[in-house]
Amino acid sequence: MSSGLAFEVFTLFPDAVQAFLRGGLIGKAVDQGLVAVHCTDYREFARDRHRTVDDTPYGGGAGMVMKIGPVVDAVEAVAAARGPMHRVLVTPSAPRFDQRAAERLAKLPRIALLCGRYEGIDDRVREGYVDECLSIGDFVLNGGESAALVIIEAVARLREGVLGNPESIAGESFSVAPTDSGGIRRGPWLEHPHYTRPVSFRGAEVPKVLLSGDHQAIARWRAEEACRRTWAVRPDLRPTPAVGGRPVYLGAVLSTHRRGEDAPRGDHLSRLCEIADLPVALVGRPESAELEAIVPAVCVRDLKALRRQLRRTHGRQPQLVALVGEDEAIPGAIDDPRLLLELLAIRQDDAANEDAPPLVLLIGCGRDLLEKADALYAPLPPGPPQESLELAPSARMIESSQPQTATRVEARVVEALRRLRPLPA
C-alpha cells in the first residue's frame, strides 16, 4: 500500500470543504487514512479584532482584494507545524488543470491549495509564495473552494487503494495507454460509450457488437467510438494522426486531363499539410505558382513512378488510398485527413507497426486513376442527396452544453469508412 496523500486547503469557508469529504470514495479514503485533508481558515491569522482579511484595491476598482498578510502567515504556520508542501494557487488566470496535471500532482506527498475570494488574493502571493497556479476552466467562481475540491478528487482517485478497481483508470477519458484489453492501440481519447441492462429501452437498443461475445470486435468498436466521440466533441485532443512509425504522405494527383476547380490548389494543399503535418507527394507536373511553391517530399511523373520512388525510399511497397469526392475529384471533400488516419489505424493491425508499408492518401484522382489505387475511400453511393451527409454527431457523442454541428466532411468520413475496401495483405 502506498503512503498517504495529504492536502492542505486554505480557505475562508472550511466547513464547505469538510462537508464534501463526508461521503463518496474520497470520504472513505479519508476514513481509511489513504488521504488526509486539513483545512485552515485565513481569518485565524488576521491581526485585528474584526478578523479582516480583505481590503480595497490599490488603483481603485470594484470589489475587494484578499490581504497578503493573513494568507502568507497561514501558509507558513502550517508548513512549520506539519511540514513542507507543494503550494498551488487556485485561480482562473492560470494554466488549465487537466489529467496530466492530476497525474503529476498524485506523485507528491503533500499539496497545499490556496483558495481566493472576492477579486482574488494580493498578487504578491502568486509572485513569491506559491509553486504554481492552476485553473479548472475558463469561467469564474465566487471562490476557489469548488475548484480545490475538483483537484482533490481528480488527484486522490489516482492514488493506490482509493478506487475499488484500479484498472478502470486506464480506459477513462484523457488517459494514455498503449493498448486496451483487446490489443487495440489507444490514445488520449474521450471514453467510449457504456451500456447495461436492459438490452432494449423504449426502442433504444444496446449495440449488437457488445452482445456478441467477440472480445476483439468489442475492443475495436470501443476504440472507434472513442475516436469518433473525441473528434466530434474534443478534436483538440488529437493533434496528430495515430499511425505509429508508418510513413504517411498526402499525394496530390495533378492530372493533365483536368483543369480549373477540379485540380488541387496550392493553398488547399498547404492547409491540409499544415493540419495533418504530412509531407506532400506531387504526382504530375505543377501547372501553377501555387503548386510550385509547395516543397514536396516526392515529385514524380505518375503513380507507377510514385510506387517505385517510395519503394526505394522505404524498402516496402506503398499502399495508395484514393480519397474520392462526390464529383470524383476531391479538392475540398476531405478537409482534415487526421480522422481517417485514426480510424484506419484502428481497422488495420499493421497501422502502428514500424514495418508497415508507406501510406499515401491521394487527392485529385480522376476516374481513370481510381483502379490504380490499392483502396478507395468514397462518399455515399451516388443518388439523391441523403440526410446522413448533414447528420450531427449522435446524441451519445455529445457531452457538452455547447451546440455541436457536424460538417459534411465529418459525416462522410464516418460513413465512407464502412465502405472502405480492405487493403491487400
C-alpha positions in Angstrom: 0.0 0.0 0.0 1.3 3.4 -0.9 1.8 6.1 1.7 -1.0 8.6 2.3 -1.6 11.8 0.4 -2.2 15.0 2.4 -4.0 18.1 1.2 -3.8 21.4 3.0 -6.7 23.7 2.0 -6.5 27.4 2.8 -9.9 29.0 2.7 -12.4 31.3 4.3 -15.0 28.5 4.3 -13.5 25.4 5.8 -17.0 23.9 6.6 -17.8 23.8 2.9 -14.7 21.7 2.2 -15.2 19.4 5.1 -18.9 18.7 4.2 -17.8 17.4 0.8 -15.4 14.9 2.4 -18.1 13.2 4.4 -19.3 10.9 1.6 -18.2 9.0 -1.5 -15.0 7.3 -2.3 -12.9 10.3 -1.1 -14.6 10.2 2.2 -13.9 6.5 2.6 -10.3 7.1 1.6 -10.0 9.8 4.3 -11.6 7.4 6.9 -9.1 4.7 5.9 -6.1 7.0 6.2 -5.2 6.9 2.4 -5.9 10.6 2.0 -5.8 13.4 4.6 -7.4 16.8 4.1 -6.7 19.7 6.6 -8.5 23.0 6.3 -7.0 26.3 7.6 -9.1 29.4 7.9 -7.4 32.6 6.8 -9.3 34.6 9.4 -7.4 32.8 12.2 -4.3 34.8 11.0 -6.0 38.2 10.8 -4.3 40.8 13.0 -7.2 43.0 14.0 -10.2 42.4 16.3 -12.6 42.2 13.3 -10.5 39.4 11.7 -10.3 41.4 8.5 -8.8 39.5 5.5 -9.7 41.9 2.7 -9.2 45.5 1.7 -9.9 47.9 -1.2 -7.6 47.5 -4.3 -4.8 50.0 -5.0 -5.6 52.0 -8.1 -9.3 51.8 -7.4 -11.9 49.5 -9.0 -14.8 47.3 -7.9 -14.6 44.6 -5.3 -12.2 43.8 -2.5 -8.8 42.0 -2.5 -7.6 39.5 0.0 -4.7 40.8 2.0 -1.3 39.2 1.7 -0.6 39.1 5.4 -3.2 36.5 6.6 -2.5 34.3 3.6 1.2 34.1 3.9 1.0 33.8 7.7 -1.4 30.9 7.4 0.7 29.0 4.8 3.9 29.5 6.8 2.3 28.4 10.1 1.0 25.1 8.6 4.4 24.4 6.9 6.1 24.9 10.3 3.6 22.6 12.0 3.1 19.8 9.5 6.0 20.1 7.1 6.7 21.4 3.6 4.2 21.2 0.8 3.7 21.9 -2.9 1.8 25.2 -3.0 -0.9 25.7 -5.6 -2.9 28.9 -6.0 -6.3 28.1 -7.5 -7.3 31.0 -9.8 -9.0 31.4 -13.2 -6.0 33.3 -14.5 -3.7 30.3 -14.7 -2.8 27.3 -16.8 -5.6 24.7 -17.2 -5.7 21.8 -14.7 -6.1 18.5 -16.7 -5.5 14.8 -16.4 -1.7 15.2 -16.9 -1.6 17.8 -14.1 -3.6 15.4 -11.9 -1.1 12.6 -12.6 1.8 14.8 -11.8 0.3 16.0 -8.5 -0.6 12.5 -7.5 3.1 11.7 -7.2 3.5 14.3 -4.4 3.1 13.6 -0.7 1.7 17.0 0.4 -0.3 19.6 -1.6 -1.4 23.0 -0.5 -4.4 24.5 -2.2 -4.9 28.3 -1.7 -8.5 29.4 -2.3 -9.2 33.0 -3.0 -12.4 35.1 -2.7 -13.7 38.5 -3.8 -11.4 39.8 -6.6 -8.7 37.3 -5.6 -5.6 37.3 -3.5 -2.9 40.0 -3.5 -0.7 39.1 -6.4 2.4 39.2 -4.3 1.3 35.7 -3.1 1.4 34.4 -6.7 4.7 36.1 -7.3 6.6 34.8 -4.3 4.8 32.3 -2.1 3.4 29.5 -4.3 4.9 26.9 -6.6 2.3 27.0 -9.3 -1.2 28.3 -10.3 -4.0 26.2 -11.7 -7.4 26.9 -13.2 -10.1 24.3 -13.6 -11.7 26.0 -16.6 -12.4 29.2 -18.5 -15.1 30.5 -16.1 -15.2 32.4 -12.8 -16.5 31.1 -9.5 -17.3 33.1 -6.3 -14.3 31.4 -4.6 -11.7 28.7 -5.1 -13.2 26.1 -2.8 -15.1 24.3 -5.6 -12.0 24.3 -7.7 -9.9 22.9 -4.9 -12.4 20.1 -4.4 -12.2 19.2 -8.1 -8.4 19.0 -7.8 -8.6 16.9 -4.6 -10.9 14.3 -6.2 -9.1 14.2 -9.5 -5.7 13.7 -7.8 -6.7 11.5 -4.9 -8.5 8.9 -7.0 -5.2 8.2 -8.8 -3.5 7.1 -5.6 -3.3 3.4 -4.8 -6.3 2.0 -2.9 -8.7 4.9 -3.4 -10.6 3.3 -6.2 -12.0 -0.2 -5.8 -10.8 -1.3 -9.3 -7.6 0.5 -10.3 -7.9 -0.9 -13.8 -10.8 1.4 -14.5 -8.4 4.4 -14.7 -6.6 3.1 -17.7 -9.6 3.3 -20.0 -11.0 6.6 -18.9 -11.3 9.8 -20.8 -8.0 11.6 -21.3 -6.0 8.5 -20.1 -3.0 7.5 -22.2 -2.4 3.7 -22.5 -0.6 1.8 -25.3 -3.3 -0.8 -25.7 -6.6 -1.8 -24.2 -7.7 -5.3 -23.2 -8.4 -6.2 -26.8 -5.0 -5.1 -28.1 -6.3 -2.1 -29.9 -4.0 0.9 -29.9 -5.3 3.7 -27.7 -4.6 7.4 -27.3 -5.7 10.4 -25.2 -9.4 10.0 -26.4 -12.6 10.6 -24.6 -14.0 7.4 -23.2 -16.2 5.1 -25.3 -20.0 4.7 -24.7 -21.2 2.4 -21.9 -24.4 0.4 -21.7 -26.0 -2.0 -19.2 -29.4 -3.8 -18.7 -31.9 -3.8 -20.2 -30.9 -4.6 -23.8 -33.9 -2.6 -25.1 -35.4 0.5 -23.5 -38.3 2.4 -25.3 -36.9 1.4 -28.7 -33.3 2.3 -27.9 -31.1 -0.8 -28.3 -27.7 -1.7 -27.0 -25.2 -2.0 -29.9 -25.2 -5.7 -31.1 -21.4 -5.9 -31.1 -21.4 -5.6 -27.3 -23.7 -8.7 -27.0 -21.7 -10.8 -29.4 -19.0 -12.1 -27.0 -16.3 -11.4 -29.6 -13.8 -9.5 -27.4 -11.6 -8.4 -30.3 -14.6 -6.9 -32.2 -15.8 -5.2 -29.0 -12.3 -3.7 -28.4 -12.2 -2.4 -31.9 -15.8 -1.0 -31.7 -14.9 0.8 -28.4 -11.7 2.2 -29.9 -13.5 3.5 -32.9 -16.4 5.0 -30.9 -13.9 6.7 -28.5 -12.0 8.1 -31.6 -15.2 9.4 -33.2 -16.5 10.9 -30.0 -13.2 12.7 -29.4 -13.2 14.1 -33.0 -16.9 15.2 -32.6 -16.5 16.8 -29.2 -12.9 17.5 -28.4 -10.8 17.4 -31.6 -8.1 19.4 -29.9 -7.1 16.2 -28.0 -6.0 14.6 -31.3 -3.3 16.9 -32.7 -1.5 14.2 -34.7 -2.5 11.0 -36.6 -2.2 7.8 -34.7 -0.1 6.0 -37.3 2.9 4.9 -35.2 6.0 4.5 -37.3 4.2 4.2 -40.6 5.3 6.8 -43.2 2.3 8.7 -44.4 2.1 11.1 -47.4 -0.5 13.4 -48.8 -0.5 12.6 -52.6 -1.8 15.3 -55.0 -2.5 14.0 -58.4 -2.0 16.7 -61.0 -3.8 15.2 -64.0 -3.2 16.9 -67.3 -6.8 16.0 -68.3 -8.4 18.3 -65.7 -8.3 22.0 -65.2 -9.7 24.6 -63.0 -11.6 23.8 -59.9 -11.2 20.0 -60.1 -7.4 20.3 -59.7 -5.9 20.5 -56.3 -4.9 24.1 -55.4 -1.7 25.1 -53.7 -3.5 26.9 -50.9 -5.7 23.9 -50.2 -2.7 21.5 -50.2 -0.8 23.8 -47.9 -3.6 23.9 -45.4 -4.1 20.2 -45.4 -0.4 19.6 -44.9 -0.3 22.1 -42.0 -3.4 20.5 -40.3 -2.2 16.9 -40.7 1.5 17.5 -40.6 2.1 15.3 -43.6 4.7 15.6 -46.4 3.4 16.0 -49.9 3.9 13.8 -52.9 3.1 15.6 -56.2 2.1 13.3 -59.0 2.3 15.1 -62.4 3.5 18.4 -63.5 2.9 21.6 -61.3 0.9 24.0 -63.5 0.7 27.0 -61.2 2.9 29.1 -59.0 0.7 27.9 -56.0 1.7 24.3 -56.5 5.3 25.1 -57.3 5.6 27.0 -54.0 4.9 23.8 -52.1 8.0 21.9 -51.1 7.2 18.2 -51.8 8.8 15.2 -50.2 8.4 13.4 -53.6 7.8 14.7 -57.1 7.1 12.1 -59.8 5.5 11.8 -63.2 2.8 9.2 -62.4 1.5 6.7 -59.8 3.8 4.0 -61.1 6.8 6.2 -60.6 5.4 7.1 -57.1 5.3 3.5 -56.1 8.8 2.9 -57.4 10.2 6.0 -55.6 8.6 5.2 -52.2 9.7 1.5 -52.5 13.3 2.7 -53.0 13.0 5.2 -50.1 11.3 2.9 -47.5 12.2 -0.6 -48.8 8.5 -1.5 -48.9 5.7 -1.4 -51.5 3.5 1.6 -50.6 -0.3 1.4 -50.2 -2.3 4.1 -52.1 -5.7 5.1 -50.8 -7.7 7.3 -53.2 -9.9 9.9 -51.5 -12.8 10.4 -53.8 -15.4 13.2 -53.5 -18.9 13.4 -54.9 -17.6 14.6 -58.3 -14.7 12.1 -58.2 -12.2 14.9 -57.9 -11.5 16.0 -54.4 -10.0 19.4 -53.8 -12.3 20.2 -50.9 -14.0 16.9 -50.0 -11.6 15.9 -47.2 -10.7 18.9 -45.2 -8.9 17.1 -42.4 -7.4 13.7 -43.1 -6.5 13.0 -39.4 -9.7 11.3 -38.5 -9.4 9.0 -41.5 -5.8 8.1 -40.3 -7.1 7.4 -36.8 -9.8 5.1 -38.0 -7.5 3.3 -40.4 -5.0 2.8 -37.6 -7.7 1.1 -35.6 -9.0 -1.0 -38.5 -5.6 -2.2 -39.7 -3.4 -4.0 -37.2 -0.2 -3.0 -39.0 -1.0 0.7 -38.8 1.1 1.1 -35.7 3.8 -1.3 -36.9 7.1 0.3 -37.8 7.4 -2.2 -40.6 4.1 -1.3 -42.1 4.2 -0.1 -45.7 4.1 3.6 -46.5 0.6 5.0 -46.8 -0.4 7.6 -49.5 -3.7 9.5 -49.3 -4.4 10.5 -52.9 -6.5 13.6 -53.6 -7.4 14.7 -57.1 -7.8 11.2 -58.6 -10.0 11.1 -61.7 -12.0 8.0 -62.7 -9.1 6.8 -64.9 -6.8 6.6 -61.9 -9.1 5.0 -59.3 -8.4 1.4 -60.3 -4.7 2.0 -59.8 -5.1 2.7 -56.1 -5.0 -0.1 -53.5 -8.1 1.1 -51.8 -11.0 3.5 -52.5 -12.2 5.9 -49.8 -15.5 7.1 -51.3 -18.6 9.0 -50.1 -22.1 7.5 -50.0 -23.4 5.8 -53.2 -24.5 8.2 -55.9 -28.1 9.2 -55.9 -30.4 11.9 -54.4 -28.9 14.0 -51.6 -29.0 12.0 -48.4 -29.7 13.4 -45.0 -26.9 11.4 -43.5 -24.4 13.7 -45.1 -25.6 16.5 -42.9 -26.0 14.5 -39.7 -24.7 16.0 -36.5 -22.7 13.6 -34.1 -25.1 11.2 -32.4 -26.5 12.2 -29.0 -24.2 9.8 -27.2 -21.2 11.6 -28.6 -22.4 15.0 -27.1 -21.1 15.7 -23.6 -21.1 19.4 -23.7 -23.6 22.2 -23.2 -22.3 23.9 -26.4 -24.2 23.1 -29.6 -22.4 20.6 -31.8 -22.6 20.7 -35.6 -21.1 18.1 -37.9 -19.8 19.2 -41.2 -20.4 17.2 -44.4 -16.8 16.1 -44.1 -17.3 14.5 -40.6 -20.4 12.6 -41.8 -18.7 11.5 -45.0 -15.6 10.2 -43.1 -17.6 8.1 -40.7 -19.9 6.7 -43.4 -17.3 6.2 -46.0 -15.1 4.2 -43.7 -17.8 1.5 -43.6 -17.4 1.1 -47.4 -13.6 1.1 -47.5 -12.2 -1.8 -49.4 -9.6 -3.7 -47.3 -6.1 -3.2 -48.4 -4.4 -6.3 -49.7 -2.2 -8.3 -47.4 
